[in-house]
Amino acid sequence: MEFRKAWRTNGFVGLVVALVVLLAAAAVTIGSIALVADGSSPALIVVTVLAVLIGVVALLAMTGLTVVSPNEAKVLQFFGRYVGSVSEAGFYLVTPLTDRRTISLRIRNFETQKLKVNDADGNPVEIAAVVVYRVVDSFKAAFAVDDYEEYVAIQSEAAVRHLATSYPYDSHQADTVSLRDGATVAEEMTVELRERTQMAGIEVIEARITHLAYAPEIAQAMLVRQQAAQVVAARQQIVEGAVGMVGLALDRLAEQGVVELDEERRAAMVSNLLVVLCGDRATQPVVNTGTLYA
């Protein structure tokens, strides 16, 4: 079986017709009973019974009146048999004596709990995600799974766990994807969740990581590691800049002929400039009061 539209008609028209038939049947019944009491022909008894049956049918027809709110679907079952769904908002007359289950078609948010898993490097991390979804097939949502909301919750946690074990928390190479690459990770998680929830009539609109951190037992050690990596990167950039500035200074001195330096003095000047440019503390100048080579 698959999704199909249920039979329906305008509820206001159905209500008016049912009321008119019910009133007419009641009037005929009352009149026939009065005539039968006066000893009229047996044919009036048949008319009375038919009027009563028509009134009962009108009452049963009124059980099919239902209201469908915007972004809502009614799944209809007639004595256990699926007869269709009504997704358009309005007041309708549907098949009488049907069980009607309401399925919300609104966009929903679901946030997973903070899960503790090991990343691709084996480091324990805490991770949580938010999933934005909606029901697009009311038949599958009602009958393909026991509870589609619980199904989405369980599949979301499974997808988050799988994603966390597939990538490291932080990449140590330029071309390596990590959990901190939000756009790439979110796109992959969204695609995986769409495949997992399609059978339940669910469309996953977006899935994103909302919480990502190292587990408390290794958080301090990883913080020191990150700080050390940042220090090394900063020092490397400082050294590259300092070497360029030293080379520029020596070239300018040579071009303008400010001072002639032999190899020993040139090496000493390079050393002094690198100390000044690369040091993390303020340098103390030393005034030479002797001769150039004293």
Beta strands, then each sheet from edge to edge (+ up, - down):
strand 1: 8-10
strand 2: 65-68
strand 3: 72-78
strand 4: 81-86
strand 5: 90-94
strand 6: 99-104
strand 7: 108-111
strand 8: 115-118
strand 9: 124-135
strand 10: 202-214
sheet 1: 1+ 5- 2+
sheet 2: 4+ 3- 6+
sheet 3: 7+ 9- 8+
sheet 4: 7+ 9- 10+
end
